[in-house]
Amino acid sequence: MREREQGEEFTGTMTDMLPVMRIGVVGYGHLGQYLVERLQREGAQVGLTLVFVWNRNTDKLRESVAEELILHNLPDFTDRGADVIVEVCHPKIVKDFGVQFLSKAHFLVGSPSALSDPQLNQELRQAAEHHGRTLYVPSGALWGGQDILRLNDSGSLKALFIRMSKHPSCFRLTGDVLSDWTEDEGRRVLFSGSVAELCPVAPNNVNTMAAAAIAAGTLGFAGVQGEIVSDTALSDYHVAEVTGANGFSPSPRLSDYHVAEVTGANGFSPSPRLSDYHVVEVEVTGANGFSPSPRLSDY
């Protein structure tokens, strides 16, 4: 944008005055598609521009993404000059490219279960500090994250337990833990233990737990306890419960998904219908019994 000469009248719009932030998106599943569509449709209005999209299968991109925006080789991201790189793909991408991303841009980690690896967690934090970048972790399906953070920072958070219940077809687990499930089996506890142990078992399904463990920094991944439950009755929603030291249980909030999908096809729907959403129950209690208020999910 050229500078105005002295005395020249400004005839543009407010968006002409916004600094442009260049965004790269890594991953093109349901969430990646949503982000790309919104950036292309509305990004200019808020000073955002899409500079690249990467997906393991580039054929999936060609119907809806301009060829010049498709990044064929992820290491070539350095050529695109992104200000912020958004990962919505897989924890392995965070492990393999996270430090490189931070050397060139701010980095939003959409697969925070990767941070359960203490060495990687430390390397990413050090890279962010060294390069003057910001490492972002979205709260995702976790509501009350700010309240957990405040309790943690005040020293009031003493314990945290998270239970995630889903239809068995919605889990992506390492190994063959669920290879024998049947539609009429009902409820089965698949794992119970620390979130540090759980993340490698279900890296695509426990980002809510990972976000809570990051917010509860004094407890960390090893201190926060998690449980994943397979329940064939949950065909249209899943339940996430987060419990603090005194077991407070607020009302559930709603978030979308369909059976056999990790991220909902109708993510960020402005007009929610119960059949399109999963229920997220969050229970957070500190040392003095603090309890946040529930709200409607937008992720």
C-alpha positions as CSV (number, residue, x, y, z in Angstrom):
1,M,0.0,0.0,0.0
2,R,1.5,3.3,-1.0
3,E,1.8,6.2,1.4
4,R,-0.5,9.2,0.9
5,E,1.2,12.5,0.0
6,Q,0.7,15.5,2.3
7,G,-2.8,17.0,1.9
8,E,-4.1,14.1,-0.1
9,E,-7.6,12.9,1.0
10,F,-7.9,9.3,2.1
11,T,-10.7,7.6,0.1
12,G,-10.1,4.0,1.0
13,T,-11.8,1.8,3.6
14,M,-10.7,0.8,7.1
15,T,-9.5,-2.6,5.8
16,D,-7.0,-0.7,3.6
17,M,-5.3,0.5,6.7
18,L,-5.0,-3.0,8.4
19,P,-1.6,-4.6,8.5
20,V,-1.7,-7.9,6.6
21,M,-0.9,-11.1,8.4
22,R,0.2,-13.9,6.2
23,I,-1.2,-17.3,7.2
24,G,0.0,-20.9,6.3
25,V,-2.3,-23.8,7.0
26,V,-0.8,-27.3,7.4
27,G,-3.5,-30.0,7.1
28,Y,-6.7,-30.1,5.2
29,G,-9.1,-32.3,7.2
30,H,-12.5,-30.9,8.3
31,L,-10.9,-28.1,10.4
32,G,-8.3,-27.3,7.8
33,Q,-10.9,-27.0,5.1
34,Y,-13.0,-24.7,7.4
35,L,-10.0,-22.4,8.1
36,V,-9.0,-22.2,4.5
37,E,-12.5,-21.4,3.3
38,R,-13.0,-18.7,5.9
39,L,-9.6,-17.2,5.2
40,Q,-10.3,-17.1,1.5
41,R,-13.8,-15.7,2.0
42,E,-13.3,-13.2,4.9
43,G,-9.6,-12.9,5.6
44,A,-9.1,-9.6,3.8
45,Q,-11.7,-8.0,6.0
46,V,-9.7,-8.6,9.1
47,G,-6.2,-8.2,7.7
48,L,-5.4,-11.9,7.0
49,T,-4.2,-13.5,3.8
50,L,-3.6,-17.1,3.0
51,V,-0.2,-17.8,1.6
52,F,-0.1,-21.6,1.5
53,V,-2.0,-24.8,2.2
54,W,-0.2,-28.1,2.7
55,N,-1.8,-31.6,2.8
56,R,-0.3,-35.0,2.5
57,N,-2.6,-35.7,-0.5
58,T,-2.4,-32.6,-2.7
59,D,-5.2,-34.0,-4.9
60,K,-7.6,-33.2,-2.2
61,L,-6.7,-29.5,-2.4
62,R,-7.1,-28.9,-6.1
63,E,-10.9,-28.6,-6.3
64,S,-11.0,-25.8,-3.8
65,V,-7.5,-24.2,-3.4
66,A,-5.8,-22.2,-6.1
67,E,-2.7,-23.9,-7.5
68,E,-0.4,-21.1,-6.5
69,L,-1.5,-21.6,-2.8
70,I,-0.7,-25.3,-2.8
71,L,2.5,-26.2,-1.0
72,H,3.7,-29.5,-2.5
73,N,6.7,-30.0,-0.2
74,L,6.4,-29.0,3.4
75,P,10.1,-28.0,3.8
76,D,9.5,-25.3,1.2
77,F,7.3,-23.4,3.6
78,T,10.2,-21.0,4.1
79,D,9.6,-19.6,0.6
80,R,6.1,-18.4,1.4
81,G,6.9,-15.9,4.1
82,A,4.1,-16.8,6.5
83,D,3.7,-14.8,9.7
84,V,1.7,-17.5,11.4
85,I,1.7,-21.2,10.6
86,V,-1.4,-23.2,11.7
87,E,-1.0,-26.9,12.2
88,V,-4.3,-28.9,12.0
89,C,-2.8,-32.2,10.8
90,H,-1.1,-34.7,13.2
91,P,1.3,-34.6,16.2
92,K,4.1,-36.0,14.0
93,I,4.1,-32.8,12.0
94,V,4.6,-30.8,15.2
95,K,7.5,-33.1,16.1
96,D,9.2,-33.0,12.7
97,F,8.6,-29.4,11.8
98,G,7.7,-27.4,14.9
99,V,11.1,-26.0,15.6
100,Q,11.6,-25.2,11.9
101,F,8.2,-23.4,11.8
102,L,9.2,-21.3,14.8
103,S,12.4,-20.2,13.2
104,K,10.4,-18.4,10.6
105,A,6.9,-17.7,12.0
106,H,4.6,-17.8,15.0
107,F,3.2,-21.3,15.4
108,L,-0.3,-22.5,16.4
109,V,-0.2,-26.2,17.5
110,G,-3.6,-27.8,16.6
111,S,-2.3,-31.2,17.8
112,P,-1.2,-30.3,21.4
113,S,-1.0,-34.0,22.3
114,A,2.5,-33.7,20.7
115,L,3.5,-31.6,23.7
116,S,3.2,-34.6,26.0
117,D,6.8,-35.4,24.9
118,P,8.8,-33.3,27.5
119,Q,11.8,-33.0,25.2
120,L,9.7,-31.7,22.3
121,N,7.8,-29.4,24.6
122,Q,11.0,-27.9,25.9
123,E,12.5,-27.6,22.4
124,L,9.5,-25.7,21.1
125,R,9.4,-23.3,24.0
126,Q,13.1,-22.6,23.6
127,A,12.8,-22.1,19.9
128,A,9.9,-19.7,20.4
129,E,12.0,-17.7,22.9
130,H,15.1,-17.8,20.8
131,H,13.5,-16.5,17.7
132,G,11.1,-14.1,19.4
133,R,8.0,-16.1,18.2
134,T,4.8,-17.1,19.9
135,L,3.7,-20.7,20.4
136,Y,-0.1,-20.8,20.4
137,V,-2.2,-23.7,21.8
138,P,-5.9,-23.4,21.1
139,S,-8.4,-24.6,23.8
140,G,-10.3,-26.7,21.2
141,A,-13.2,-28.6,22.8
142,L,-12.1,-27.6,26.3
143,W,-14.2,-24.8,27.8
144,G,-13.0,-23.3,31.1
145,G,-9.4,-23.4,30.0
146,Q,-8.8,-19.8,31.2
147,D,-10.3,-20.7,34.6
148,I,-8.0,-23.7,34.9
149,L,-5.1,-21.4,34.0
150,R,-6.1,-18.8,36.6
151,L,-6.5,-21.5,39.3
152,N,-3.1,-22.9,38.3
153,D,-1.4,-19.5,38.4
154,S,-2.9,-18.7,41.8
155,G,-1.7,-22.0,43.2
156,S,-5.3,-23.2,43.9
157,L,-5.4,-26.1,41.4
158,K,-4.7,-29.3,43.3
159,A,-5.9,-32.0,40.9
160,L,-7.4,-32.4,37.5
161,F,-9.2,-35.5,36.0
162,I,-10.6,-35.7,32.4
163,R,-12.8,-38.4,31.0
164,M,-13.5,-38.5,27.3
165,S,-16.3,-40.8,26.1
166,K,-17.0,-41.4,22.4
167,H,-18.5,-43.9,20.0
168,P,-15.8,-46.6,19.3
169,S,-15.6,-45.7,15.6
170,C,-14.5,-42.2,16.5
171,F,-11.3,-43.3,18.2
172,R,-8.0,-43.6,16.4
173,L,-5.8,-45.6,18.8
174,T,-2.4,-47.1,18.4
175,G,-2.4,-50.9,18.5
176,D,-5.5,-53.0,18.3
177,V,-7.3,-52.1,21.6
178,L,-10.6,-51.5,19.8
179,S,-10.3,-54.1,17.0
180,D,-13.1,-56.3,18.5
181,W,-15.8,-53.8,19.3
182,T,-19.5,-54.5,18.4
183,E,-22.5,-52.2,18.1
184,D,-24.2,-53.6,21.2
185,E,-21.3,-53.8,23.6
186,G,-22.2,-50.6,25.5
187,R,-19.5,-48.9,27.6
188,R,-15.9,-49.9,27.9
189,V,-13.0,-48.1,29.6
190,L,-10.1,-48.2,27.2
191,F,-7.4,-46.4,29.2
192,S,-7.1,-44.7,32.6
193,G,-3.9,-43.0,33.8
194,S,-1.8,-39.9,33.3
195,V,-2.3,-37.7,30.2
196,A,1.4,-38.1,29.5
197,E,0.8,-41.9,29.1
198,L,-2.5,-41.4,27.3
199,C,-1.4,-39.0,24.5
200,P,0.8,-41.6,22.7
201,V,-2.1,-44.1,22.9
202,A,-4.7,-41.8,21.3
203,P,-2.8,-38.9,19.7
204,N,-5.7,-37.7,17.5
205,N,-8.4,-38.0,20.2
206,V,-7.0,-36.4,23.3
207,N,-6.2,-32.8,22.3
208,T,-8.8,-31.6,24.8
209,M,-6.8,-33.3,27.6
210,A,-3.5,-32.0,26.3
211,A,-4.9,-28.4,26.3
212,A,-6.0,-28.9,29.9
213,A,-2.6,-30.3,30.9
214,I,-0.9,-27.2,29.4
215,A,-3.3,-24.9,31.2
216,A,-2.6,-26.8,34.4
217,G,1.1,-26.3,34.1
218,T,1.9,-27.0,37.8
219,L,0.4,-30.5,37.4
220,G,1.6,-31.0,33.8
221,F,0.9,-33.9,31.5
222,A,2.2,-36.4,34.2
223,G,0.0,-34.9,36.9
224,V,-3.3,-34.5,35.1
225,Q,-5.2,-37.8,35.0
226,G,-7.2,-38.9,32.0
227,E,-9.6,-41.7,30.9
228,I,-11.0,-42.6,27.5
229,V,-14.2,-44.6,27.3
230,S,-15.8,-46.3,24.3
231,D,-19.6,-46.2,24.4
232,T,-21.7,-47.4,21.5
233,A,-24.7,-45.3,22.8
234,L,-22.8,-42.1,21.8
235,S,-23.7,-42.2,18.1
236,D,-24.3,-38.4,17.8
237,Y,-22.1,-36.8,20.4
238,H,-19.2,-37.4,22.8
239,V,-18.8,-36.5,26.5
240,A,-15.8,-34.9,28.0
241,E,-15.6,-34.4,31.8
242,V,-13.0,-32.4,33.5
243,T,-12.9,-32.7,37.3
244,G,-11.0,-30.7,39.8
245,A,-10.0,-31.5,43.4
246,N,-13.5,-31.3,44.9
247,G,-15.4,-32.9,42.1
248,F,-17.6,-30.0,40.9
249,S,-19.8,-30.8,37.9
250,P,-21.3,-27.9,35.9
251,S,-23.8,-28.3,33.0
252,P,-22.5,-29.7,29.7
253,R,-21.6,-27.6,26.6
254,L,-22.1,-28.7,23.0
255,S,-19.6,-29.4,20.2
256,D,-20.2,-30.9,16.8
257,Y,-19.0,-34.2,15.3
258,H,-20.4,-37.2,13.4
259,V,-19.6,-40.9,13.9
260,A,-16.3,-42.0,12.5
261,E,-15.0,-38.4,12.3
262,V,-12.4,-36.9,14.7
263,T,-13.3,-33.3,13.9
264,G,-16.9,-32.4,13.1
265,A,-17.9,-31.8,9.5
266,N,-20.0,-28.8,10.6
267,G,-17.4,-27.2,12.8
268,F,-18.0,-23.7,14.0
269,S,-21.7,-23.9,12.9
270,P,-23.4,-20.6,13.9
271,S,-26.8,-22.4,14.1
272,P,-26.2,-25.5,16.3
273,R,-28.6,-28.5,16.2
274,L,-28.3,-31.0,19.0
275,S,-28.0,-33.9,16.5
276,D,-24.9,-32.3,15.0
277,Y,-23.1,-31.7,18.3
278,H,-21.2,-33.6,20.9
279,V,-21.7,-32.8,24.6
280,V,-18.7,-31.6,26.5
281,E,-19.1,-31.6,30.3
282,V,-16.3,-29.7,32.1
283,E,-15.9,-29.9,35.9
284,V,-13.2,-27.7,37.3
285,T,-12.6,-27.1,41.0
286,G,-9.8,-25.5,42.8
287,A,-8.7,-25.7,46.5
288,N,-11.6,-23.3,47.5
289,G,-14.3,-24.9,45.4
290,F,-14.2,-22.4,42.5
291,S,-16.5,-23.3,39.6
292,P,-16.7,-21.6,36.2
293,S,-19.9,-21.2,34.3
294,P,-20.6,-23.3,31.2
295,R,-21.0,-21.8,27.7
296,L,-21.9,-23.0,24.2
297,S,-19.0,-24.5,22.3
298,D,-17.7,-23.0,19.1
299,Y,-15.1,-25.7,18.4
